[in-house]
Amino acid sequence: MTRYETISSLGDDLIKLMGKGIIPVHILDWKVYYEAYLKQTELLLKEYGKPKKTWAAGMVAEDYKVSERTVFNVIAFMEGR
């Protein structure tokens, strides 16, 4: 199970854990970035027949005004175990 799957499985408990200071608030931002990346990857896959992950990461970085490096760090974190 990846970190993203674990975080997603928490549901509403994620907010409670953030409120108690157990999980850092930036994890919610990272979850949003990662979900946007997954959506962008899916759209590019349909359009080009390939996932185009670097393009997807660049688009997410531009949309959320963060660096591409940040998006790649988020992807690595969320896909880790």
Secondary structure as UniProt FT lines:
FT   HELIX           3..10
FT   TURN            11..12
FT   HELIX           13..19
FT   TURN            20..21
FT   HELIX           26..48
FT   HELIX           53..64
FT   HELIX           68..79
//
